Amino acid sequence: MMRSGPPQDLFDRRPLVALALLTLLFYWKLALSSQFTFLETPDLAYQVLPWYQFQARAMHSGVFPLWDPYQWTGQPVLGQMQPGAAFPLNWPLFLAPLQNGYLNLRYVHWHFVLMHFLAAAFMYAFCRQLGSSRFASVLAGAAFSFGGHVGTVVWPQMLHGALWIPLIFLFLHRMVARARGRAGLWNASLCGVSIGFSLLSGHHQAPMFTLLALGGVFLYWFLAGGARRARLGALLLVALGFAFLVGALQLLPALEYGARAYRWVEAARPIAPGETVPYYAQYNLGLFPLSLLGTVFPKAHLTTDPFLGLVCLSFAFFAVAAGWSLVRVRIYGVLALGAIAYAAGHYSLFHGVLYAATPWLDKARSPGHAIFVFQFAALALAAQGLDLFLGEQEPGWEVWRNRILKGLVGIGLLSWILLFWLYLNLKFETDPGDRVILSSLVAFLLAAVLYGHHRGRLTRGTVRLGLLLLLVFELGIPSYFFFSHREDPKRATHLKRLAERADVMRFLRAQPRPFRFDVSSPADWPANLGDWEGLEATRGYLASVSDKLYEFSGWDWGRSSLLLNTVYVVGRAPARPEQREVFQGAGGWRVFRNDDAFPRAWMVHRVRQVRQASQAAELFRSPEFDARRETVLIGDSPAPRLEPCQGESQVEITWHGLHRIRARSRARCAGLVVFGEPAFPGWQAMVDGAPAQLYAPFGALRGVATPAGEHAIELVYRPRSVYWGAALSMLGLLGCAALGVWCRGWGEEASAARDSSAAVASR
């Protein structure tokens, strides 16, 4: 039997294969070559890579990293969120083979490419849910993954949070379309699971912006739901419940840590726990109105990247102009405008009202990053517009087609005229001139392809190939700025700093442990070399620090750093007269030893108790206070009963790991063993195998009371927030699977999906 219709090609038969090939080709610099990297930025080279290195080393030693002892004397990993320890898709990267004990950047690059393929695949599936053709969905998926915010955001944790938005909305559509059946309940759980994975990503901003968008779209359906409102509201609660359950592994530790941490937010000072992020801290982190030019021309933005390109903008505009009667077009047209209004930050009243009225939204301090919601909505429109443009025409559409063609030609001509004027006035520059001229060429060629289709002079296959090539070419224009050659002397400046002081690191690694090191000028040593080298650092390059430790360090840094076992300081000159030079490396860098640094643990036999931290700080700074013999406890909790003691008490660290510290104490009378380790919920103490109370000397450290004699002390990190979070996340995943079985597995859901697609496409 003869098959009617045009012949099927790769996009029709194997769309995911087509997306995989496009992803490999677009990211060839990372996937097919070892000469380039996306990691040449300060945050990635100095912070993210060391985080990944620490987690990879821990997992290769058979330990899931919960506590990072190598930065700021020790911080909870999951509580900080940004290391991405809770994101399951990071775990294969951490378990990948190391190269000479360090992360193999080739695997980091491949992981990055894989995440972009997932973003493309999710966007493809969402557009298919809206009823778009396979080809239009492939183009939208490629544009979502390769361009704009998702294609150029350098922080993996933000990419990992944003890539789930198409999948979240896909299941939202299915949930609404099948609200009265079992499949509606299962799709609600799948929507929640997708939100949960976004929450596990390692950053809170993308999930918060996605939830705002979801709330707005759901509100429309709820108000239009009539008799279905109660059912829709119940399904939304189910989705949010599953989102909390699946995201609990990240949410619970983050909430615990956030209530006990200072955070740097580009304000005049760090933000204290529970304090609202000031509105002025967001002024420079929104989408500047001038950057709207960047939706057309690549890299024409100041902060975040709003780029869509002429190919996608043309079809998105046609969808709005010709398909406004379609509900899905109106929904995503309004969502795109709302996202732009929010991303504009303090320029927009809409953003200010949401900032003031929405709980915790002040914590999403970079409103410009919400631009990915705009791009998601605009690309959904572009897929719809492409099908309308290439499909059977309705009366009145001819006018809009002609206007788009004239607009493309006008943009191209205006660009050439402007560049020629700059050339005549001796203001001609290759950057951004080259990008503008390439965009104008895209405008001319796109107009030619669309005109050829309109006149019937190009075949269906030729038009599709032309649109695909133009899209990939246009999205690839700014790729030079995103990928750096690893030997480019002008751009390869950050990664090498991880190894340029290898002689100093070798010296420190050879010293007996435990000890901590610090740098006299953090600006000269910006990288988190503690995490990178597996050496405990007193300070580091972090976005937040536990509050009591930060406050204690501010009492008198010269003294408090000694109590934190800062034995070595790296610098060009000694920071204090008592320091003794022990090593001189290349470039004038030297290592100085604090011979008066405290050991990692010591015993005191006197405790002073005060009510306020300010009183403890004043006492600590007084010249007569001797921290080797006495300590301070803050608050009204009973202090341990200690005894004055003749002779020296001894404390020896016998084991020091990520989550466990063992020590042995010897004393003639009862004392308090003070550990130069930061206090934080989750740490537990045992003396001779029996549970013991854990005190907080100076409000920031750990202390264990021991009776006279010789005793074995053990500190173990067992954070309830992590254990409960892991249990709830597993419960959420199992609950979703159970609902799938209850809905008779994939067979019924496939039927439901087809019904849903038909229902949405018919509107």
N, C-alpha and C positions, 0 to 999 in steps of 0.2 A: 504494500500500500504506500502510495506517495505521501510524504509529510508536507503539509502546507506551511506557508510562512517562510521567513528568511532562515537561512542555515544558521545553526547554533555555532558559537565559537567558544573560546576558553572561558569567557566571562559568564556565559550561560551554563556551561557544563561543569566547570571547576572554578567557581568564583574565589574560593579560599586559596586554591593553588595560585590563581592570578594575583591575589593580594600578597601571598608569600613571595612570589617572584618580584613583584613591584617593590616590596619592602627590602629585599636583598639588593635590588638594583639601586634603589634610592639611597640606601645606607651602605653602599659598596665600600666607602672609605673605612667603615668600621667592620663590616662583615667579611670583606674579601681582601683587606689589606691590613698590615700592621704598622703603616706609616702615620696614621692619623689617630686622633683621640678627641673626645668631647670633654675631657677632664681638665683642660687647661684653664681653670678658673680658681680663684682663691678658696671659695667654699668647698668645691669638690676635692681639690688637691689637699687642702689643709684640714678639712673637717670630715667630709663624707668618706673619702677613701680610708683614712685612719680608722673611722668607725667600722667600716667593712672589714678592714684588716684584722682588727681586734676580734670581731665576731667570727671571722673565718678561722683564725688561730684557735679560738675557744672550741668551735665545733670540731675541728680536726683533732683536738685533744679529748673529744668525747663529752664536752660540757656545753649545755645550752647557756649562753651568756645572759645572766640576769643583773649582775653587778659589774661595773667597769671600774677597776681600781686605778686605772692609768691616767685619769684626768680629774683635776680638782680633788685630789686625794681619794676619790671614789664617788660615783654617782650611779643611781639605778638606770639600767639600760632602757627598759620598757617605759619607765616613767618619762624619760626625755622624748619619747616618740620618734624623733627624727633619725636615730640610727636604723630604724626599719626592722628591728629584731622580730616583731610580731607578724610581719608580712610573709606568708608562706612561700610566695614566689621568689623571695630573696634567699630562702634556705638552700636551694640547689647551687646558687652562686657561692655561698659561704662554704659549701661542701666540695666545690670544684677543686681539682688539684692545685696546690700552691707551686710557686716558682721560686726556688731557693728560700722557702719559708715565707714568701710574700705573695700577695694577691697577683694573679696573672691577669694583666690588664686586658688580654684578649678575651677572657671569659666575661669581664666586666662589660666590654663592648658588645659581645654577643647577647648578654642579658639585656642590655639597653635596646638592641634591635628586636629581640623577642617581645619586649614590652610594647614596642610600637606596632608589631604585628598584631598583638592582642587588641590594641586600641583600634586598629583598622578593621579587624574581624568583628569586634563588638559594634562598631558603627555600621558596618555592612548589615549585620543581623537586625539592628534597629530600623534601618531604612527599609529593609524587606518587610518588617512588621508594619510599617506605614503604608505598604503597598507599592513601593518603588520597584522599578525593574532591577534585574541583577546588575546590569551595566551601570545604571545610575547609582546603585548602592555601592558598587566597587569604587567608583570615582569619589563618592562621599567618604567612604572608609579611608581611601588613600589620602584625601585632603585633610581629614581629621587627624590622621596619624603623622603625616609628613609636614604639615604646615601649622601656622599659628602657634598658640601657646603649647599645645601638646607636642608639636614637632620641634620646638626650640627651647622649651624650659630645661634648664640645666640641672635642676635639683631632682634626683630620682624619686625622692619621697613625694614630691608634688606631682610628678608624672604618674606615679603609681596610684595616687588618689583620684586624679582626673580621668584616667582611662576607663573607669567603670561607669561613667554617666550614661553612655548609650545603652548598656545592659540594664541599668536601673530603670530607665524609661521604657525599654522594651517590655520588661515584666510589669511595669506600671500600666502600660496599654493593655496587656493581656489580662491583668487583674481587673481592670475596669470593664473590658469587653465581656469577661466571663464571670461577672460579679455574683451571679446566682448559682453557679455550679461549683463542684469540688475543685475544678481547675482554677477558679478564682482564688480559692484559699491557697492552693499550692503556688500560684504565681505571686501572690502576696508574700509568701515565705521566700520565694526566689528573689523578689525585689529587695526584701530585707537582707538576705544573704549577700547580695551584690553591694548594698550600702555598707554592710559589715566589712566586706573585704576592702572597700574604700577607706573605712575607718582604720583598718589594720595597716594601711599603707605607710604610716610614719609621719604624716602631717595632717593637721586638722582643717586647714583652709579649704581644700578642694571638697571634702565631704560636706562641710558647712554650706558652701556655695551650691553644691548639688542639692542638698536638702531644701534650701531656699527655693530653688527652681522647681523642685518636685512639689513643694507645698503650694506654689502659685498655680501650677498646672492642675494639681489635684483639686484645688479650690474651685476651679472652673467646672470640672466634672461633678463635684459635689453639689454645687449650686444648681446645675442643670440636671441633677440626677432624679429629681422628683421622688417617687416611691422607693428608689434604690438608695437614698441617702444613708439610711441606717446601715445597710449592708456595706456600702462603700466606706463609711466611717469605721466600721468594724474591721474591714480588710486593711485599711490604712494602719490601724492600731496593731494588727497582726504583722504587717510589714515592719513597722517601727520596733515591735518587740523582737523580731528576728534580727533586725539590724543591731539592736543593743546586745543580744545574746552573742552573735558572731563576732561583733567588734569588742566584746568585753575583755578579751586578752590584752587589748591595747587601751581600752577606755578606763578600766579600773585602776591600773598602775598610773596612767596619766593624770587622772583626777586626784589620786593620792599624792603624787609628786607636785602637781600644779598648786595644790593647797599649801605646799611647803617649799616653794622655790621662788627665787627672784628671776626675772626674765628681762633680757635686753630687747628693747623694741624701738631703738633709734630715738628715744626720749632723752631728756637731760640726765636721767638717772635710771637705774633698773627698776622695774615695776615689782612691787612687793606682792606677796600672796594675797589673793582676794581683791586686789586693787584694779580698777578699770583702766584699760589701756587708753591714755589720753587721745582725744580726737586729733590733735595736731601731729601726733606720731604717724598718722596715715596720710598726711598732706602730700608727701613725695612718693607715695606708693600706689596711687591710683592711676587711672588712665587719663593722661593729660588730653584735653580736647584736640590739641594739635596733632596728637598721635592717631586720630581717626583717619588721617591721610594714609597711615600705615595699613589700613584695610585694603588699599589698592596697590600701593608701592611697597615692596619689601624693605624692611629695616628702617622705614620712615616713622619711627616711634621713639619715645624717650624712656619709657620704663618697660611695661609689658607689651607683648607683640600681638596686635589685633589682626594680623594679616589673613585675608581670605583669598585675594587675587581676583583678577578680572574674570576668569573662567567661572568660578563658583559664585561670585557676586552677580554676574549676568543672569545665571539661571535662578538664583534666589530671588532676584528682582522680578523675573518673569513669573515665578510662582506666585508672588504677592500680587502682581498686576493682573494675571490671568486666572489665578486659582483661588482668589480670596473667598469665594463661596464655599470652599472646602474647609471643614472644621479644623483639620490638622494643619492647614496652612495658616489659619488665623491664630491657632494656639502657638505655633512656633514663631510666627511673625511677632506676636506680642512678647513672647519669651525673649527673643533676640533683642528687642528694644529695651525690655526691662533689665536684661543683663548688661547692656551698654550703660544704661542709666546708673546701675549700681557700681559698675567698674570705674565710672568717672570719679568716684570718691567724693571729696569735699566740694567738688564742683556741682554735685547733684543733691537736690533736696531729698530725693528718693533714698539715696544711700544714708543720709544723715538720720532720717526717720527710722529706718531699719536698724541702724547702729544704736540708736537710743532705746528702741522698743523691743528688740529681740535679745533674749538672754544669751550671754556668752559670745555674741557676734562681734563684740569689741576685740576678742582674742584673734579674730581673722583680720590682722592689721594690714594686709596688702589687698585692698579691694580690686586693684588692677588685675590680679590673677583670676578674678571671676570672668575674665574675657573668654575663658574656654567654654563657658555656658553659652555666650553669644555665638561663638564659632560652631558649637554643637547644633544649636537651633538653626543658624543660617545654613549649615550644610544639609540639615534635614530638608530645609526649603529648597536648596540647590538640587537635591536629588529629585524632589517633586517637580521642580521647574524644568529640569532636563527632560523628564518623561513628557511633560506637557508640550515643551518646545518641539520635541522630535516626533510627537504623536499626532493624532488627528486633531486638526485645528477647529476652533469654535469661532463664530462671528465676533469680530472685535479684537481678536488676538493679533491680527495682522498689524494693527497699529503699534502694538507694544513690541512686536518683533522688529519692526522697522526702527523704532526708537532706540532699542538696544543696539542695533547695528550702527546707527548714526552716533550713539554715545561712545561706542568703542572706537570708531574712526576719529571722533572728536578728541577723545583722550589721547590717542596716538599722535594726532597732529599738534595738539597743544603741548605735549611733551617735547616734540621735536622743535617747535617754535621757541619754547622756553630755553632749551639747551642751546639752540643757535644764538639766541640773544646773549646768554651767558658767555658763549664762546667769543662773540664780537666784543664783549666788554671785559675780556681777559679774566673772567671768573670761572673758567671751565675747569672742573675737577672730575677725576675719574671716579671718585666716591663722594656723592651718590650718583653721579652722572651715568655710570654704567648700568646701575640698577634701574634707573628711570628709562633709559633707552631700551633695555631688554623688556621691560614691562610694556613699553609702547609697541614693540614688535609683537608681543603676545596679543595686544589689542588688535593690531592689524590682521594678524593671522587668524585670530578667533573670529573676527568679522568676516573674513574670507570663507572660513569653513561654514559658518552659519548661513552666509549668503549662498554658498554652493548647495547646501542642503535645501534652502528655501526654493531655489530655482530648479532643483532636481538634477543638478549637474554632478553631484557626488553620491556615490553609493552609500548604503547604510554602514557597511564595514569601514569605508574610508572616513566617514564622519566620526565614527566611534574611535578609530585609531588616531585621527587628528586631535580630537578632544583629549584623549588620554595623554598623548605626547605633549600637548600644550600645558595640561595640568601639571605633569611631572616636571616639565621644563620650568614653569613659572614658580612652583614650590621650591625648586632646587636653586633658584637665583641666590637666596641668602645663605646657602649651605656653607659657602666659604667662611662666613663669619662664625659659624657654629662649630665646625671641625677644624682643628689645628694640626698642622704637620708637626710631628714630634721632634723634628730637628730644625724647625723654623726659629732662627735666633731672635726674632722679634716677638714671637708668641709663645714659644716653649720656655716659659719662665717659672712656672709654679711647680710642676711635678718634680723637677730636678731638685727642688729645695727639700724634698723628702730624703734625699741621699747626699746632698752636698756637704753635710757635716758628719759623714760616716765615721771619721776618726774619733770624734768626740763620743759618738754613740757606742763605738766599740770599747772605748775606755770605760764608759759607764756600765756596759753590760758585763764587763769583767770584774766589777766590784761585788763584794759580798752583800747579799740582800737579807732583809728588806731595807730599802732606803727610798727616799724621794729626791727628785732633782727639780730645780726651777731655773728660769732664765732671767737674767737681770733686766733685759729689755724684750718683752714679748713681741714688740713690733719687728724685731730682727729675727725672731724665731716663731713665725705665726702658725706653723703647722702643728697639729697634735702629734708630736713625735712620740709621746708616751704610748698612745694607742698603736702607732705605726711600728714602734720598736719593741713594745712589750715592757716598757719601763715606767715606773710609777712617777707621775708628775704632780707637783703641788698645785699648779694651775693649768689652764688649757683654753682652747678655742671652742667655747660652748655657747649655746643660746640661752641657757639657764643654769642655775646652780642652787642646790638646796639652801634654804634660807638661814638656818642656824649656823652652818659652816661659813656662809658668806658674811654674816654679821660678826662671827668670831674672828675671821681673818681681818676685818676692818677695825678691830679694837686697837691693835698695834701689830702691823704686818711683820715688823722685824722680830717680834717675840713669838707671835702666833705661828709663823712659818717654822720656827725652830721646834715648837711643840708638835708640829705635823711631820717631824722627821725629815726635814729638808736638809739632807747631808751635803748635797752638791748643788752648786750654782754655776751656770754657764754664762759667761760674759767676756767682754774685752778687758774689764777692770774689776777689782773687787768692789762689792756693794757695801761692805762694812769692814772695819779694820781687823776684826777677829778672823776673817776668812784667810785660808792658806791655799796658795796655788799648788795643785797636784798634777796638772796636765796642761800642755799647750799644743793646740792643734793648728791646722792650716787656716789661713785667713785671719790670723790674730785672735781666734777664739780660744779661750782658756777655761779650765774647770777649776773652781775654787771649792774648798771643803770647809764646812761649818763644823769645827771640832766641838763646838758647844751645842750642836743640835741634839735634841732629845732622842733617845732610842724609840723604837716603834711602840714599846710598852714599858711602863715603869710603875712603881708602887709608892703611894703616899699614905701617911698615917694621920692626916688631919684634913677635915672637911669644913669649909665655911659655907653657910647657907644664906642666900639672899633672896629677896622676893622679885626683883626686877633685873633684867639683863643689863640695864645701864649701871646698876650697882656692881654687878660682876665685872663689867668692863673697867670701871673706875678702880676696883680692887686689883684687877689683873695688871693695870698699867702702873700701879704704885711701885716704887723702888724696893720696898721691903717684902713684897710678895715673892715667894720662892715656889715656883710650880713643880719643882722636883720633890718637894716635901709636903705640899698641901695643894688642894684643889677647891673649886667652887661649884656648888650645885644651886640651880635657880628654881624657885618655886616653893610650894608648901609640902611636897611629898617628903616623908621621913627619910633622913639621911642614914646611911649605914653606921653602925657603931664600930668605931676604930679605936686602936690603942696606941699610945706613944711607944716607940720602939727604939731600943738601943742596937746599934750595929746596922749594917747594910742589908736591905732587902733586895732580892734578885728576881728579875723576870726575864725569861728567855723565850723568844719566838721559836717554836719547833716546826711549824708548818704555816705557810702563807699562800693560800690559793685565791681563786676568784670569789668563792662563796663560803670559804671556811678558813678560820685562823685558829691555830692551836698554840698555846703557851704553857709554860711551867713556872710557877711562882714558888719562892722560898722566903720565909720570913719568920721571925721569932714571935710575932704578934699579929693581930688582925689588921688588915690594910685594904686599900682600894687600888686595884690594878687599873691604871689609866692607859687606854690604847689610843695612839695617835691616829685614830680612824674616825671618819664622820659618823655620827649617830643618824639613823634613819629607820622608820618602821620596817619590820621584816627581819631585822637582826635579833638573834636570840643567843642567850648565854647559857653555858653549862659549866659547873665546877665538879670535877671528879665524876662526870657522867650524869649528874643530877641537875635539873633546871635551876637557874639562878636569875636573880633580878639584874637587869641591865640599867645602869645609871647613865646620866649624861653630864659629865664634867664640862663646865663652862657652857652648858646648854648645847654643845656641838659635838662632843667626843663620846666615846664609849667607856664605861667603867664597870668593873666587876668586883664585888667585895669578896675577900677570901679570909678564912680564919688562919690562925698561926699554923706553921708547918709547911709542907710541900704539897702543892696541889696542881692538878691538870685543869686548864681552862680552855674552853672551846667556844668560839663565836661562829654561828652558822646563819647564813642568809636564807630565810624561808618566808618570802613575802606572801602574805595571804591574798593580797590584791592580784598577784600573778596566778596563784593556784586557783582561786575562785574564777578569775577571768578565763583561764584555760578550760576549766570545767564548763563554764557557761558557753564558751565558744563551741566546744565539742557538742554540748547539748543542742545548740542552735543548728549545727550541721546535721546532727542525727535526726532532729525534729523535722527538718526540711526533707531529708531522705524518707522519713516515715510518711510524711504527707504525700510524697511522690508515689510511694507504694499504695497508699490508701486511694490515690486517684488512678489506680490501675496502671501505674507505670507510664512508660513513654507513649504507649499506643493512644490512650485517651488524651494525653497532653498534646500529641501531634495533631489530633483532630481538633482540639480546642484552639491550638495555634492557627490552624487553617481558618476556622470559623472567625477567630479574632481578626486575622488579616483581612478576610473578606468584609467583615463588618466595618473596619476602619477605612479600608480602601473605598467602600461604597459611599462614604460620607463626603 
